[in-house]
Amino acid sequence: MELTLPAGDVFNVYLTGPNEATKAVLIIHDWWGMLDYNREWADYFAQLGYRAMVIDLYDGHHPVDVKKAGEYMRRFDQKVNNSKLQTALTALQASNGKVAVLGWSFGGLQAQHAALQNPDKVNALVLFYCRMILDKHNVTTLNCPVLAIFSETERTWPDKQVFLEQVMSEANQILQCESYDAAPGFANPDSPPYDSEVAEETQQVTAAFLEKYFA
């Protein structure tokens, strides 16, 4: 389906789950664009009773390699992205009580932007192996618990996790961290680092986290 920005431009989303759901999740793809596994995660949460939406920030584009993915990501207009995220959150919030935002890699970065820009609309945040922009200057803006899932093979781990734990603790914000001996991209079946066991476990960890705070 399509959603319309205030300026009149449209963008695509995948929407599933019961209309009458009182909980929802907004899912943001990694730097490869919207893929089947993003929609499969939405279907998973729909089966758990969520209204689930995958937002396509790439407008149907799928980079062919890492170089192209990096180039495409760097060309992004964050203001346009923020408008799309806000529009998607508003659409989900219209008929649902609590809304979570979940993203992998590039999507995790965008999920942070969504939560920081729309603290009144985001009730939980789930981040997978992404760059962290949460710091002591903006973390107090958050109005939700955070689940951060890390790859232990990343060059920046564990320093990135330790920093986030310190920042969140000093701000009295709720944080749950999980780390896995798997490379970034482990949730993506089309990626060489894919690890089906870790992907399934993190899916269950995410569901448990959301159930705890959305109950």
N, C-alpha and C positions, 0 to 999 in steps of 0.2 A: 504494500500500500504506500501512498504518498502522504507526506505532511508538508504544510505550507509555512514558509517563514513570514514574518511580518512584512518584509519587503516584497513578498509575492513569489519568490523562488520556491521550488519544490525539491524535496529529497526523499529517498526511498527508505523504508523501514520494513522489517519482517515482524509481524505481530501475531502472537498466539496466546492461548490460555483463556480461561473463562472471563467473560465480560463482567461478571459480578464479583470477581476476586477482590479481596481487601488488602492484598499485598502485590507488589509488582517489582520487576527487575529490568533495568535498562542495561543492555549488553553492548560493549564497544569492541570492535574487531582490532586485531593487531595491524602491523604495517603492510600486510598483504591484502588488505581490503576484506570485505565481508565474504566469508567462506562457509562451507557446509557445516563445519564444526561449531561455528557461532550459532547457527540456526538450531543445531542439535542440542546445544546447551539451553537455548530458549525453550525447546520442546521438553527438555528434562524438567525445567522449572514449571512449565505449564502443567505437567503431570502431577506436580506437587501442589498445584492450586494457585500458582502465580499467573498474573498477566505479565507476559514476557515480550520485550521488544528488542530487536537488534537494529541499531542505527547504522546506516551506510554513510560514513563520512567521506568515502572515496568516490561517491557518485558512480558506482559500478566499475571503477577502475581496479585492475589487478596487476601490480608490477611483476615483471618477468624474472627479476633477480634482485639480489641484495642491493646492488648499486642503484638500480632504478627505484627500489622501495625507499631508500634513503633520500634520493633526490625528490621523489614525490612528496615524502613526508615534510621535507624542509620547505617546500613551496606553499605549504598550507597557510591559510589566513586564519589565525586563531580566533579573531572576532567573529568570522563566519561560523567556525566550529562551535563557538560558545552559543551563538544564536540557534544553531541546530539542536544542540544539547538542551538548551532551555525549552525549546519548542517540544522536543520529545518528552522531557520531564513533565511539562504541563499537560500533555496529552495523556500520559500515564496517571498523573495525579488527579485528573478530572474525575475518574471513576474508581480510584483505589485509595486506600488509607496510607500505607507506607510504601516507599519506593527505595530500592537499592540500586546502586550503579556498580557495574562489574566491567573490568577491562584487562586485556592482556597486552603487555609491552606498550606500544603506542597507545593502545586503548586504555591502559592503566593510567598513563599520563593524562589523557583526556578525561578519564573518570575523576581524577583529582581536580581538574579545572571545573568540571560540572559541580562537584561538591562545594568547592570554594566560592564559585559564582552564584550558586543556588542553595545556600544552607537551609532554607526553609522548605526545599523540595526533596532533599536527599536524606534518607533516614538510615542508610548503611552504605559502606564503601568497601569494595573488594578489589584488591590490586594484585596482579600477577606480574612478576619479574619485569618491573618497569622503572624508569627514572623517577625519582621522588622529587617533587617540588614542595612538599610539605616542610616547613621550617618554623622557627620560633616566631617569625614575623606574620605568618598567615594561619598557623595551626589553630589558633583560638577561634577562627572563623568557622571551623567545622562544627556541625551540629549532629554528629552521628558517630557510631562505633566504626572501627576500621579493621578489616582482615587483610594482612599483607602476606603474600606467598612469594618466597624467594627461591632462586636457583643458587645452589651452593657452588656451582661451577663458574658463576659470574665473577669477573675480576674485582668488582666492587663489593662483593660479599666476603666477610660478614659486616664490614664497616657500615654499609648502607643500612643494614638492619639495626645495628647498635645505635646509629644516629637517630633513626626514626623512633626507636624505643625511648631514647632520652628526650627527644622533642615532645612526644606524646605524653610521657610521664610528667614532665615539667608543666605541661598545659592541662593536666588532669583529664586527658582524653582517653577513651577506651580503645585499646589496641590488642589484637591477637596476631602473633607472628608464627608462621610455619615455614620451614625450609626443607628442601629436598635435594638429594644428590642426583640432579637431573639438569640438563642444559636448558637455557631459555628457549621457549618454543615447544616445551614438552607436552603442551595441551593440544597442539596442532597436528593432526594426522598427516597433513601434507608436508610437514617439516621433518628434516633428518633427525632432529633431537627428540622426536615424538616418543613418549613413554606412556603406554596405555595404562599401566598400573598406577603411575603417579597421577595421570590425568583423571582417572576414575576416583582415586583417593581425594584429590583436591576438589573434585566436584562434590563429593560427600561432605568434606570439611566445610565447604562453602554453604551447602544446604543446612548443615547443623548450626553454623554461625548465624545465618539469617533466621532460622527457626527460633534460636535463642532470643534474638532481639526483636523479632516480629511477632512473637507469641502473644 
